[in-house]
Amino acid sequence: MSAVNLGEVYALVLREHGVDRAKTIIGGLRQLPIGFVDATVQHCCRAAEVKFKHRLAYADAFAAALAIENKATLVTSDSDFRRLGHNVPILWLKPQT
């Protein structure tokens, strides 16, 4: 998982539930068997290319670029990722209501 996307999760939970809950969620994520990848210059450029090619939001492009680079399945409920077509396998989660 890109550190950019971790920050995006933090911001969303922070906005909806406050700082204590956001810190708890991030702490829980860090306990899962997920590798976190820093946003290097190389990752930023790959994300920009994916953003341009598929018209994704920049943070979404980080997730997509990382999945492409690692031949990994992208796990999301965000329908914007349909723009990737069949370039990335996606595990679709039900959106929270």
C-alpha distances in whole Angstrom, upper triangle without the diagonal:
4,6,8,7,7,10,11,11,13,16,16,17,19,21,22,22,23,21,22,20,17,17,18,15,12,14,14,10,10,13,11,10,7,6,5,6,9,10,13,16,15,12,14,17,15,13,17,18,16,17,21,21,19,20,17,16,14,11,11,12,9,7,10,11,7,9,12,12,11,13,11,11,10,10,12,15,15,18,18,16,19,20,18,20,20,18,15,15,14,14,16,16,19,19,20,24
4,5,5,6,9,10,11,13,14,16,17,18,20,22,22,22,21,22,21,17,17,19,16,13,15,16,12,12,15,14,14,10,8,6,5,6,7,10,13,13,9,10,14,12,11,14,16,14,15,18,19,18,19,15,14,12,9,10,10,6,6,10,9,7,10,12,12,12,15,13,14,12,13,14,17,16,19,18,16,19,19,18,21,21,19,16,17,16,17,18,19,21,21,22,25
4,5,5,6,9,10,10,12,14,15,16,18,20,21,20,18,20,19,15,15,17,14,11,14,15,12,11,15,14,15,11,10,6,6,5,6,10,13,14,11,11,15,15,13,16,18,17,17,20,22,21,21,17,15,13,10,12,12,9,10,13,13,11,14,16,15,15,18,16,17,15,15,16,19,18,21,20,18,22,22,21,24,25,22,20,21,20,20,21,21,23,22,22,25
4,5,5,6,9,10,11,12,14,15,17,19,20,19,18,20,19,15,16,18,15,13,16,17,14,14,18,17,18,14,13,9,9,8,7,10,13,14,10,10,13,13,11,13,16,15,14,18,19,18,18,14,12,9,6,9,10,7,8,12,12,11,14,16,16,17,19,17,18,15,15,15,17,16,19,17,16,20,20,19,23,24,21,19,20,19,20,20,20,22,21,21,24
4,5,5,6,9,10,11,12,14,15,17,18,18,17,19,17,14,15,16,13,11,14,15,12,13,16,15,16,12,12,9,10,10,10,14,16,16,13,12,16,15,12,14,17,15,14,18,19,18,17,14,11,10,6,8,10,7,7,11,12,11,12,15,16,16,18,16,15,12,12,11,14,13,16,15,14,18,18,17,21,22,20,17,18,16,17,17,16,18,17,18,21
4,5,5,6,9,10,11,12,14,16,16,16,15,16,14,11,11,13,10,8,11,12,9,10,13,13,14,11,11,8,10,10,11,15,18,18,15,15,19,18,15,18,20,19,18,22,23,21,21,17,15,14,10,11,13,11,10,14,15,13,15,18,18,18,20,17,17,14,13,13,15,15,19,18,17,21,22,21,24,25,23,20,20,18,18,18,17,19,18,18,21
4,5,5,6,9,10,10,12,14,15,14,13,15,14,10,11,13,11,9,12,14,12,12,16,16,18,15,14,11,12,11,11,15,17,19,15,15,18,18,16,18,21,19,18,22,23,22,21,17,14,13,9,12,14,12,12,16,16,15,17,20,20,20,23,20,20,17,16,16,17,16,20,19,19,22,23,22,26,27,25,22,23,21,21,21,20,21,19,19,22
4,5,5,6,9,10,11,12,14,14,14,16,14,11,13,15,12,11,14,15,13,14,18,17,19,16,16,13,14,14,13,17,19,20,16,15,19,18,15,17,20,18,16,20,22,20,18,15,12,11,7,9,12,11,11,14,16,15,17,20,20,21,22,20,19,16,15,13,14,13,16,15,16,19,20,20,23,25,23,21,22,19,19,18,17,19,16,16,19
4,5,5,6,8,10,11,12,12,12,14,11,8,10,12,9,8,12,12,10,12,15,15,17,14,15,13,15,15,15,19,22,22,19,18,22,21,18,20,23,20,19,23,24,22,21,17,14,14,11,12,15,13,12,16,18,16,17,21,21,21,23,20,18,15,13,12,13,13,16,16,16,20,21,21,24,25,24,21,21,19,18,17,15,16,14,14,16
4,6,5,6,9,10,10,10,9,11,9,6,7,10,8,7,10,12,10,12,15,16,18,16,16,14,16,15,16,20,22,23,20,20,23,23,20,22,25,23,22,25,27,25,24,20,17,16,13,15,17,16,15,19,20,19,20,24,24,24,26,23,22,19,17,16,17,16,20,20,20,24,25,25,28,29,28,25,25,22,21,21,19,20,17,16,18
4,6,5,6,9,10,9,9,12,11,8,10,13,11,10,14,15,14,16,19,19,22,19,20,17,18,17,17,21,22,24,21,20,23,23,20,21,24,23,21,24,26,24,22,19,15,15,12,14,17,16,16,19,21,20,22,25,25,26,27,25,24,20,19,17,17,16,20,19,20,23,24,25,28,29,28,26,26,23,23,22,20,20,18,16,18
4,5,5,6,8,9,10,13,11,8,12,13,11,11,15,15,14,17,19,19,22,19,20,18,19,19,19,23,25,26,22,21,25,24,21,22,25,23,21,24,26,23,22,18,15,16,13,14,17,17,16,19,21,21,22,25,26,26,27,24,23,19,17,15,14,14,17,17,18,21,22,23,26,28,27,25,25,22,21,19,17,17,14,13,14
4,5,5,6,7,8,10,7,5,9,10,8,9,12,13,12,15,17,18,21,19,20,18,20,21,21,25,27,28,25,24,27,27,23,25,28,26,24,28,29,27,25,22,19,19,16,17,20,19,18,21,24,23,23,27,28,27,28,25,24,21,18,16,16,16,19,20,21,24,25,26,29,30,29,27,26,23,22,20,18,18,15,13,14
4,6,5,4,5,8,7,5,8,10,10,10,13,15,15,17,19,20,23,21,22,20,21,21,21,25,27,29,25,24,28,28,25,26,29,27,25,29,31,28,27,23,20,20,17,19,22,21,20,24,25,25,26,29,30,29,31,28,27,23,21,19,19,19,22,22,24,27,28,29,31,33,32,29,29,26,25,24,21,21,18,16,17
4,6,6,8,11,10,9,12,14,13,14,17,18,18,20,22,23,26,24,25,22,24,23,23,27,28,30,27,25,28,28,25,26,29,27,25,28,30,28,25,22,19,19,17,19,22,21,21,24,26,26,27,30,31,31,32,29,28,24,22,20,19,18,21,21,23,26,27,28,31,33,32,30,30,27,26,24,22,21,18,16,16
4,6,9,11,9,9,13,13,12,14,17,17,17,20,22,22,25,24,25,23,25,25,25,29,31,32,29,28,31,30,27,28,31,29,27,30,31,29,27,23,21,21,19,20,23,23,22,25,27,27,27,30,32,32,33,29,27,24,21,19,18,18,21,21,23,26,27,28,31,33,32,30,30,26,25,23,20,19,15,13,13
4,7,8,6,7,10,11,10,13,15,15,16,19,20,21,25,23,25,23,26,26,26,30,32,33,30,29,33,32,29,30,33,31,29,33,34,32,30,26,23,24,21,22,26,25,24,27,29,28,29,32,33,33,34,31,29,26,23,21,20,20,23,24,26,28,30,31,33,35,35,32,31,28,26,24,21,20,17,14,15
4,6,6,6,9,10,11,12,14,16,17,19,21,22,25,24,25,23,25,25,25,29,31,33,30,29,32,32,29,30,34,32,30,33,35,33,31,27,24,24,21,23,26,25,24,28,30,29,30,33,34,33,35,32,30,27,25,23,22,22,26,26,27,31,32,33,35,37,36,33,33,30,28,27,24,23,21,18,18
4,6,5,6,9,10,11,12,14,15,16,19,20,24,22,23,21,23,22,23,27,29,31,28,27,31,31,28,30,33,31,30,33,35,33,31,28,25,24,21,23,26,24,24,27,29,28,29,32,33,32,34,31,30,27,25,23,24,24,27,27,28,32,33,33,36,37,36,33,33,30,29,28,25,25,23,20,21
4,5,5,6,9,10,11,12,14,16,17,19,23,22,23,21,24,24,25,29,31,33,30,30,33,33,30,32,35,34,32,36,38,35,34,30,27,27,23,25,28,26,25,29,31,29,30,33,34,33,35,32,30,28,25,24,24,25,29,29,30,33,35,35,37,38,38,34,34,31,29,28,25,25,23,20,22
4,5,5,6,9,10,10,12,14,15,17,21,20,22,20,23,23,25,28,31,32,29,29,32,32,29,31,34,32,30,34,35,33,32,28,25,25,22,23,26,24,23,27,29,27,28,31,32,31,32,29,28,25,22,21,21,22,26,26,27,30,32,32,35,36,35,32,31,28,26,25,22,22,19,17,18
4,5,5,6,9,10,11,12,14,16,19,18,19,17,20,20,21,24,27,29,25,25,29,28,25,27,30,28,27,31,32,30,29,25,22,22,18,20,23,21,20,24,25,24,25,28,29,28,30,26,25,22,20,19,19,20,24,24,24,28,29,29,32,33,32,29,29,26,24,23,21,21,19,17,18
4,5,5,6,9,10,11,13,15,18,17,18,16,19,19,21,24,27,28,25,25,29,29,26,29,31,30,29,32,34,32,31,27,24,23,20,22,24,22,21,25,26,24,25,29,29,28,30,27,26,24,22,21,22,23,26,27,27,30,31,31,34,35,34,30,30,27,26,25,23,24,22,20,22
4,6,5,6,9,10,11,13,17,16,18,17,20,21,23,26,29,30,27,28,31,31,28,31,33,31,30,34,35,33,32,29,26,25,22,23,26,23,22,26,27,25,26,29,30,28,30,27,26,23,21,21,21,23,27,27,27,30,32,32,34,35,34,30,30,27,25,24,22,22,21,18,21
4,5,5,6,9,10,11,15,14,16,15,18,19,21,24,27,28,25,25,29,28,25,28,30,28,27,31,32,30,29,25,23,23,19,20,23,20,19,22,24,22,22,26,26,25,27,23,22,20,17,17,18,19,23,24,23,27,28,28,31,31,30,27,26,23,21,21,18,19,17,15,18
4,5,5,6,9,10,13,12,13,12,15,15,17,21,24,25,22,22,26,25,23,25,28,26,26,29,30,28,28,24,22,21,17,18,21,18,17,21,22,20,21,24,24,23,25,22,21,19,17,17,19,19,23,24,23,26,28,27,30,30,29,26,25,23,21,21,19,20,19,18,21
4,5,5,7,9,12,12,14,13,16,17,20,23,26,27,24,25,28,28,26,29,31,29,29,33,34,32,31,28,25,24,20,22,24,21,20,23,24,22,23,26,26,24,26,23,23,21,19,20,21,23,26,27,26,30,31,30,33,33,31,28,27,25,23,24,21,23,22,20,23
4,5,5,7,11,11,13,13,17,19,21,24,28,28,25,26,29,28,26,29,31,29,29,33,33,31,31,27,26,25,21,21,24,21,19,23,24,21,22,26,26,23,25,22,21,19,17,18,19,21,25,26,25,28,30,29,31,31,30,26,25,23,21,21,19,20,20,18,21
4,5,5,8,8,10,10,14,16,18,21,24,25,21,23,26,24,22,26,28,25,25,29,30,28,28,24,22,22,18,18,20,18,16,19,20,18,18,22,22,20,22,18,18,16,14,15,17,19,22,23,22,25,27,25,28,28,26,23,22,20,18,19,17,19,18,17,21
4,6,8,7,9,8,12,14,17,20,23,24,21,22,26,24,23,26,28,26,26,30,31,29,29,26,24,23,19,20,21,18,17,20,21,18,19,22,22,20,22,19,19,18,16,18,20,22,25,25,24,27,29,27,30,29,28,24,24,22,20,22,20,22,22,21,24
4,7,8,10,11,15,17,20,23,27,27,24,26,29,27,26,29,31,29,30,33,34,32,32,29,27,26,22,23,24,21,19,23,23,20,21,24,24,21,23,20,20,19,17,19,22,23,27,28,26,29,31,29,31,31,29,26,25,23,21,22,20,23,23,22,25
4,5,9,11,14,17,20,23,26,26,23,25,28,26,24,28,29,27,28,31,31,29,30,27,26,25,21,21,22,20,17,20,21,18,18,21,21,18,20,17,16,16,14,16,19,21,24,25,23,26,28,26,28,27,26,23,21,19,17,19,17,20,20,20,24
4,7,10,13,16,19,22,25,24,21,24,26,24,23,27,28,26,27,31,30,29,30,27,26,25,21,21,22,19,17,19,20,16,16,19,19,16,17,14,15,15,14,17,20,22,25,26,23,26,28,25,27,26,25,21,20,19,17,19,18,21,22,22,26
4,6,10,13,16,18,22,21,18,20,23,21,20,23,24,22,23,27,27,25,26,23,22,21,18,17,18,15,13,16,16,13,13,16,16,13,15,12,13,12,12,15,18,19,22,23,20,23,25,23,25,24,22,18,18,17,16,18,17,20,21,21,25
4,7,10,13,15,18,18,15,18,20,18,18,21,23,21,22,26,26,25,26,23,22,20,17,17,17,14,13,15,15,11,12,15,14,12,14,12,14,13,14,16,20,21,24,23,21,24,25,23,25,24,22,19,18,18,18,20,20,23,23,24,28
4,7,10,12,16,15,13,15,18,17,16,19,21,19,20,24,24,23,24,21,20,17,14,15,16,12,11,14,14,10,12,15,14,13,16,14,15,14,15,16,20,20,23,22,20,24,24,22,25,25,22,19,20,19,19,21,20,23,23,24,27
4,7,9,12,12,9,11,14,13,13,16,18,17,18,21,22,22,22,20,18,16,13,14,14,10,10,13,12,9,11,14,12,11,15,14,16,15,16,18,21,21,23,22,20,23,23,21,24,24,21,18,19,19,20,22,22,25,25,26,29
4,6,10,10,8,10,13,13,13,15,17,17,18,21,22,22,23,20,18,15,13,15,14,10,12,15,13,11,14,16,14,14,18,17,19,17,19,20,23,22,25,23,21,25,25,23,26,26,23,21,22,22,23,25,25,27,27,27,30
4,7,8,6,6,10,10,10,12,14,15,15,18,19,20,20,17,15,12,11,13,12,8,11,13,11,10,14,15,14,15,18,18,19,17,19,20,23,21,24,21,20,23,23,21,24,25,22,20,22,22,23,25,25,28,26,27,30
4,5,5,6,9,10,10,12,14,15,16,18,20,21,21,19,18,14,14,16,14,11,14,15,12,12,16,16,14,15,19,19,21,20,22,23,26,24,26,24,22,26,24,23,26,26,23,21,24,24,26,27,28,31,30,31,34
4,5,5,6,9,10,10,12,14,15,16,18,20,20,19,18,14,14,17,14,12,15,16,13,13,17,17,15,17,20,21,23,22,24,25,27,25,27,24,23,26,24,22,26,26,23,22,25,25,28,29,30,33,32,33,36
4,5,5,6,9,10,11,13,14,15,17,18,19,18,18,14,15,16,13,11,14,14,11,11,15,14,11,14,17,18,21,20,22,23,26,25,26,23,22,24,23,20,24,24,20,20,22,23,26,27,29,32,31,33,36
4,5,5,6,9,10,11,12,14,15,16,17,15,15,11,11,13,10,7,10,11,8,8,12,11,10,12,15,16,18,16,19,20,23,21,23,20,18,21,20,18,21,21,18,17,20,20,22,24,25,28,27,29,32
4,6,5,6,9,10,10,12,14,15,15,14,13,9,10,12,9,7,11,12,9,10,14,14,13,15,18,18,20,18,20,20,23,21,22,19,18,21,19,18,22,22,19,18,21,21,24,25,26,29,27,29,32
4,5,5,6,9,10,11,12,14,15,14,14,11,12,13,10,9,13,13,10,12,15,14,12,16,18,19,21,19,22,22,25,22,23,20,19,21,19,17,21,22,18,18,22,22,25,26,28,30,29,31,34
4,5,5,6,9,10,11,12,13,13,13,11,12,12,8,8,11,9,6,9,11,10,9,12,14,15,17,16,19,20,22,20,21,18,16,19,17,14,18,18,15,15,18,19,22,23,25,28,27,29,32
4,5,5,6,9,10,10,11,9,10,7,8,8,5,5,8,8,5,8,11,10,10,13,15,15,16,14,17,17,19,17,18,15,13,16,14,13,16,18,14,14,17,17,20,21,22,25,24,26,29
4,5,5,6,9,10,10,9,9,7,10,10,7,8,11,11,9,12,14,13,14,17,18,19,20,18,20,20,22,19,19,16,15,18,15,14,18,19,16,16,20,20,23,23,25,27,26,28,31
4,5,5,6,9,10,10,11,10,12,12,8,10,12,11,8,12,14,12,12,16,17,18,19,17,20,20,22,20,20,16,15,17,14,12,16,17,14,15,18,19,23,23,26,28,27,30,32
4,5,5,6,8,7,9,9,11,9,6,8,10,7,6,10,11,10,11,14,15,15,16,14,17,17,19,16,16,13,11,13,10,9,12,14,11,12,15,16,19,20,22,24,24,26,29
4,6,6,5,5,6,6,9,8,5,8,10,9,9,12,14,13,14,17,18,18,18,15,18,17,18,15,15,11,11,13,10,10,14,16,14,14,17,17,20,20,22,24,23,25,27
4,6,5,7,9,9,12,12,9,12,14,12,12,15,16,15,16,20,20,21,21,19,21,20,21,18,17,14,13,15,11,11,15,17,15,16,19,20,23,23,25,27,26,28,30
4,6,8,11,12,14,13,10,13,14,11,11,15,15,13,15,18,18,19,19,17,20,19,21,18,17,13,12,13,9,9,11,14,11,13,17,18,21,22,24,26,25,28,30
4,6,9,11,13,10,8,12,13,10,11,14,14,13,16,18,17,18,17,15,17,16,17,14,13,10,9,9,6,6,9,12,10,12,15,15,18,18,21,23,22,25,27
4,7,9,12,10,9,12,13,12,13,16,16,16,18,21,20,20,19,17,19,17,17,14,13,9,10,11,7,9,12,15,14,15,18,17,20,19,21,23,21,24,26
4,6,8,6,6,10,10,9,11,14,14,14,17,19,19,18,17,14,16,14,14,11,11,7,8,10,8,9,12,15,14,14,16,15,18,17,19,20,18,21,23
4,6,5,6,9,10,10,12,14,15,16,18,20,21,20,19,15,16,14,15,11,12,9,10,13,11,12,16,18,17,16,19,17,19,18,19,20,18,20,22
4,5,5,7,9,10,10,12,14,15,16,18,20,19,19,16,17,15,17,14,15,12,12,15,14,14,17,20,17,17,19,18,20,20,21,22,20,22,24
4,5,5,7,9,10,11,13,15,16,17,19,17,17,13,14,13,15,12,14,12,12,15,14,14,18,20,18,16,18,17,18,18,18,20,18,20,22
4,5,5,6,9,10,11,12,14,16,16,15,14,11,12,10,12,9,11,8,8,12,11,11,14,16,14,13,15,13,15,15,15,17,16,18,21
4,5,5,6,8,10,10,12,14,15,14,14,11,13,13,15,12,13,10,9,12,11,10,14,15,13,12,15,14,16,17,18,20,19,22,24
4,5,5,6,9,10,10,12,14,13,14,11,13,13,16,14,16,13,12,15,14,13,16,17,15,13,15,15,17,17,19,21,20,22,25
4,6,5,6,9,10,11,12,10,10,7,9,10,13,11,14,12,10,13,13,11,15,15,13,11,12,11,13,14,15,18,17,19,23
4,5,5,6,9,10,10,9,9,7,10,10,13,12,13,11,8,11,11,8,11,12,9,8,10,10,12,14,16,19,18,21,24
4,5,5,6,9,10,10,11,10,13,14,17,15,16,14,12,14,13,10,14,14,10,9,12,13,16,17,19,22,22,25,28
4,5,5,6,8,8,10,9,12,14,17,16,18,16,13,16,16,13,16,15,12,10,12,13,15,17,19,22,22,24,27
4,6,5,6,5,6,6,9,12,15,15,16,15,12,14,14,11,13,12,10,7,8,9,12,14,16,20,20,23,26
4,6,5,7,8,9,13,15,18,17,18,16,13,14,14,10,12,11,8,6,9,11,14,16,19,22,23,26,29
4,6,8,11,11,15,17,21,20,21,19,16,18,17,14,16,15,11,10,12,14,17,19,22,25,26,28,32
4,5,9,10,14,16,20,20,21,20,17,19,19,15,17,15,12,10,11,13,15,18,20,24,25,27,31
4,7,9,13,16,19,19,20,19,16,17,17,14,15,12,10,8,8,11,13,17,19,23,24,27,30
4,6,9,13,16,17,18,18,14,16,17,14,15,13,11,8,7,9,10,14,16,20,21,23,27
4,6,10,13,14,15,16,12,13,15,12,13,11,10,7,5,5,7,10,12,16,18,20,24
4,6,10,11,12,12,9,11,13,11,12,12,11,7,6,5,6,8,10,14,15,17,21
4,7,9,11,13,10,12,15,13,15,14,14,10,9,6,5,6,7,11,12,14,18
4,5,8,10,8,10,13,13,14,15,15,12,11,7,6,5,6,8,9,11,15
4,6,9,9,10,13,14,15,16,17,14,13,9,8,5,5,6,5,9,11
4,5,6,8,11,12,14,16,16,14,14,10,11,8,8,9,8,11,13
4,5,6,8,10,11,14,15,14,14,11,11,9,10,10,9,13,15
4,5,6,8,10,13,14,13,14,12,13,12,13,14,13,16,17
4,5,6,8,10,10,9,10,8,11,10,12,14,13,17,19
4,5,6,9,10,10,10,9,11,10,13,14,14,18,20
4,5,9,9,10,12,11,14,14,16,18,18,21,23
4,6,6,7,9,9,13,13,16,19,19,22,24
4,6,7,9,10,13,13,17,19,20,23,25
4,6,7,9,12,13,17,20,21,25,27
4,7,9,13,15,18,21,22,26,28
4,6,10,12,15,18,19,23,26
4,7,10,13,16,18,21,24
4,6,9,13,14,17,21
4,6,10,12,15,18
4,7,9,12,15
4,6,9,12
4,6,9
4,6
4
